[in-house]
Structure formats: structure tokens, C-alpha cells
Amino acid sequence: MQKSDNIFATPLTSVEDFKFDEAVADVFPDMIQRSVPGYQTIVDTIGEVASRFVVPSTNVYDLGCSLGAASLAIARGTAQIPCNIIAIDNSQAMVSRCERIIQSFSLPNPVSVRCESALDTDITNASMVVMNFTLQFIPPDVRPALLKRIYDGLLPGGILVLSEKIRHPSVTGNEMLVDLHHQFKRNNGYSELEVSQKRAALENVMLTDTFSEHEARLKTAGFSDVVMWFKCYNFTSMLAVKAKRGDRDE
């Protein structure tokens, strides 16, 4: 039975920085569905993208896998494509639960779950890499190097799925999107106290970029095209494509 997220439901003397600890792992499915607009659509589409881009006998990486929703979508999308799915998360609480969830399914392709930082993961022979709301929790100064390593580890024609909470470039526009997102959370049963305390917990942990900043960084890393395929309020998902050998943009 899915547990309800009430982590921030009572007043806290001091709000600590958000951590993906046992308490969060315990309620994560409820938390993510009530907090991120379009989350299930994004996960389902990751499976669709996998069915089109994953190449037989290659690796697929899910960096920041949490409880393995994207990894499971990839496994289902590649049922007819033999590949290795590697799920990475730096939270032992998440990894332990993810392993149990993965083991409860009979999957056509193996999913190996590892507790390590995406910054330490060796990306090799990859046809697809997924970062589903992960990059925003990585220090900004190391994001360019991480994306370059991902690009270098992708085969020609490979793809990076990058989902992120983003910041609108204007103050007024950003505040509008933040307000709409907070109302989305209220409509999903979160109180004003929960919205406020979680925002405070994430303030120093989730450092967001604008779409233009993401696009420029991905292009600098070498990706030939960046396609924003999903956007709702201040949440987006992008497809960054590594050109095939001999291809060039028209």
C-alpha cells in the first residue's frame, strides 16, 4: 500500500535541507506524483524513447534512479531489445527499496542497481542515458563536466533524456510559474504549511537553471540537438541527441 507524504505536515522548529533519506524513500511515490506535474507522462515517454533509441548489446543508464520508475519503463520499452540497464542513485535508502522493487518484476533485460554518485559513474557503450530530475541536485559548477562525460560515453545516435525543474528568465514570469506549481500541490492535498516548509528545505539543495542555460550547456557538451518535448509550469523534459557519424544539422 502506498504511504502518504506527510513529512512537512507539522510545524518544524527549523527546516533542514532536503535529503533523500529513509523518510523520503518511504513516501516517494506519493510525493513525486503530488509534486511534479506530468510525472507519469514523463516516465511513460522515457519507455517510448527507449524503444526507439536503445541499440542491442548496449548500456542504458538511469542516473538518479530513486525507486526505479524510469528503469522499469526502459525495461518495458526494450522488451525486444537485449541491453543492460544500469540504475544509479547516491541514496542507500533509495537503492535498497529500488532493488526490492526491481526484483519483484520479471524483466526481459537485467537491471543492476548501484549506490554511487552520478559524478563517479563510468558511462560506456551507451545508447541512452536518463537523468530524470537529477541534474538539479548536482552542484552547478560540475554540471558541464558531467554532461560532457555523458556525451562522450554515448554512441553516435545516442540520446540523453533530461528532465528538470527550470527557472523562467524573468522574475515576474518565474513567480507566475512558481505560484501555479504551488497551487498544483495544494490541489493535490498539500497544506500551505507543507508547501512552505518543503520549499524552504529545497532552497539550498535544488538549484535550477533556465531552459536556455540547459540548452547552451548541452550544445557545449557536443549534443547536436536539444528538443523540449514536455513542459508544464516550471517543469520540463528534454531530449538531447548525439549526432550519428556523417550527420549534420540542416
C-alpha positions in Angstrom: 0.0 0.0 0.0 1.4 3.4 -1.0 2.2 5.6 2.0 1.1 9.3 2.1 3.6 12.0 2.2 3.2 14.0 5.4 6.8 14.8 6.1 6.2 18.5 6.2 2.7 18.4 7.6 3.6 19.6 11.1 5.4 22.8 12.1 9.2 22.3 12.3 11.3 24.4 14.7 13.9 24.6 11.9 13.7 23.3 8.4 16.7 21.2 7.4 18.0 20.8 3.9 16.1 18.2 1.9 17.6 14.7 1.9 16.7 11.6 0.1 16.7 9.6 3.3 14.6 6.8 4.7 11.6 9.0 5.4 11.5 10.4 1.9 12.1 6.9 0.3 9.2 5.6 2.3 6.7 8.1 0.8 8.5 8.9 -2.5 5.8 7.6 -5.0 3.1 9.7 -3.3 5.4 12.7 -3.0 6.5 12.7 -6.6 3.1 12.2 -8.1 1.6 15.0 -6.0 4.5 17.4 -6.5 5.7 17.0 -10.2 3.1 17.8 -12.9 3.1 15.3 -15.7 5.5 12.9 -13.9 3.7 9.7 -15.1 3.7 11.1 -18.7 7.4 11.7 -18.5 8.1 8.2 -17.2 5.9 6.6 -19.8 7.6 8.6 -22.6 11.0 7.5 -21.3 9.9 4.0 -22.1 8.8 5.1 -25.6 12.1 6.8 -26.2 13.9 3.7 -25.1 12.0 1.6 -27.7 13.2 3.9 -30.4 16.8 4.7 -29.5 18.2 1.8 -27.5 20.5 -0.4 -29.6 21.0 -4.1 -28.9 24.0 -5.0 -26.7 24.5 -1.5 -25.4 24.2 0.0 -21.9 21.3 2.3 -20.7 22.0 4.4 -17.6 19.4 5.8 -15.2 21.3 8.4 -13.2 19.5 9.3 -10.0 17.1 6.4 -10.4 15.3 6.9 -7.0 12.9 3.9 -6.8 13.4 2.8 -10.4 10.4 4.1 -12.2 12.4 5.2 -15.3 14.4 2.0 -15.2 11.3 -0.1 -15.3 9.8 2.0 -18.1 13.1 1.4 -20.1 12.9 -2.3 -19.4 9.4 -2.5 -20.7 10.2 -0.3 -23.7 13.2 -2.6 -24.6 11.4 -5.9 -24.2 12.6 -6.9 -27.7 16.0 -5.2 -27.5 18.6 -7.0 -25.4 20.5 -4.4 -23.4 22.0 -3.7 -19.9 20.1 -1.2 -17.7 22.2 0.3 -15.0 20.3 2.2 -12.3 22.4 4.6 -10.2 21.5 6.6 -7.0 23.6 8.0 -4.2 21.0 7.4 -1.6 21.3 4.0 0.1 17.7 4.3 1.3 16.5 4.7 -2.3 18.8 2.0 -3.7 17.6 -0.6 -1.1 14.0 0.0 -2.0 14.7 0.2 -5.7 16.4 -3.2 -5.6 13.4 -4.8 -3.9 11.0 -3.2 -6.4 13.1 -4.3 -9.4 13.4 -7.9 -8.1 9.6 -8.1 -7.8 9.2 -7.9 -11.6 10.2 -10.4 -14.2 12.0 -8.3 -16.7 13.4 -9.2 -20.2 16.5 -7.2 -19.6 18.6 -7.1 -16.5 18.6 -4.0 -14.3 21.5 -3.6 -12.0 21.2 -1.1 -9.2 24.2 0.6 -7.7 24.7 3.1 -4.9 27.1 5.7 -6.2 27.1 9.3 -7.3 26.4 10.1 -10.9 29.6 12.0 -10.8 31.5 8.8 -10.3 29.7 6.6 -12.8 31.7 5.5 -15.8 29.5 5.9 -18.9 30.5 3.5 -21.6 28.9 1.9 -24.7 25.6 3.7 -24.0 22.8 4.3 -26.4 20.6 6.1 -23.8 21.1 7.9 -20.6 18.3 9.3 -18.4 18.6 12.0 -15.8 15.0 12.3 -14.5 15.1 15.3 -12.1 18.6 14.6 -11.1 20.9 17.3 -12.5 19.1 20.0 -10.4 20.6 18.4 -7.3 24.2 18.3 -8.6 26.4 21.3 -7.8 26.2 23.8 -10.8 30.0 24.0 -11.2 30.3 20.3 -12.0 27.3 20.0 -14.3 29.2 20.8 -17.5 31.8 18.2 -16.9 29.2 15.5 -16.1 27.2 16.3 -19.3 30.4 16.1 -21.3 31.2 12.6 -19.8 27.7 11.5 -20.7 28.1 12.8 -24.2 31.5 11.1 -24.6 30.0 7.8 -23.3 27.1 7.8 -25.7 27.4 6.0 -29.0 26.7 8.1 -32.2 22.9 8.4 -32.5 22.5 8.0 -28.7 20.2 10.1 -26.6 20.1 11.8 -23.2 16.7 12.3 -21.5 17.0 15.3 -19.2 14.0 16.2 -17.0 14.4 19.3 -14.8 12.6 21.9 -12.8 13.6 25.1 -14.5 13.7 28.8 -13.8 12.0 31.3 -16.1 14.4 34.1 -17.1 12.2 37.0 -15.9 11.3 37.5 -12.2 7.6 38.1 -13.0 7.3 35.0 -15.2 9.1 32.8 -12.7 6.9 33.9 -9.9 3.8 33.2 -12.0 5.0 29.6 -12.7 6.0 29.1 -9.1 2.5 30.2 -7.9 0.9 27.9 -10.4 3.0 25.0 -9.3 2.2 25.7 -5.6 -1.5 25.7 -6.5 -1.0 22.3 -8.2 0.4 21.0 -4.9 -2.5 22.5 -2.9 -5.0 20.9 -5.3 -3.2 17.5 -4.6 -3.9 17.9 -0.9 -0.8 19.6 0.4 -1.4 22.3 3.0 0.1 25.8 2.9 2.4 24.8 5.7 3.7 21.7 3.7 4.2 23.8 0.6 6.1 26.5 2.5 8.3 24.1 4.6 9.2 21.9 1.6 10.2 25.0 -0.4 12.5 26.1 2.4 14.0 22.6 2.6 14.8 22.6 -1.1 16.0 26.2 -1.3 19.7 25.4 -0.9 19.6 21.9 -2.4 17.7 22.2 -5.7 19.5 24.9 -7.8 17.6 25.4 -11.0 18.7 26.7 -14.5 16.7 28.3 -17.3 16.0 26.3 -20.4 18.4 28.5 -22.3 21.2 27.6 -19.8 20.4 23.9 -20.2 20.4 24.1 -24.0 23.7 26.0 -24.2 25.4 23.6 -21.8 24.2 20.6 -23.7 25.3 22.1 -27.0 28.7 22.9 -25.5 29.0 19.3 -24.4 28.6 18.3 -28.0 24.9 17.4 -28.5 23.6 18.3 -31.9 20.1 19.0 -31.0 18.1 19.7 -27.8 14.3 19.1 -28.0 12.0 20.3 -25.3 9.2 17.7 -25.6 7.4 18.3 -22.4 6.6 21.4 -20.3 4.2 22.1 -17.5 4.6 25.2 -15.3 8.3 25.2 -14.3 8.9 21.5 -15.1 10.3 20.3 -18.4 11.8 17.3 -20.1 14.3 17.4 -23.0 15.8 15.0 -25.5 19.5 15.8 -26.2 20.7 13.9 -29.3 24.2 12.9 -30.2 24.6 13.1 -34.0 25.2 9.9 -36.0 28.5 9.8 -37.8 28.2 11.8 -41.0 25.1 13.6 -39.9 24.8 17.3 -39.7 22.1 19.8 -38.9 20.3 21.2 -41.9 
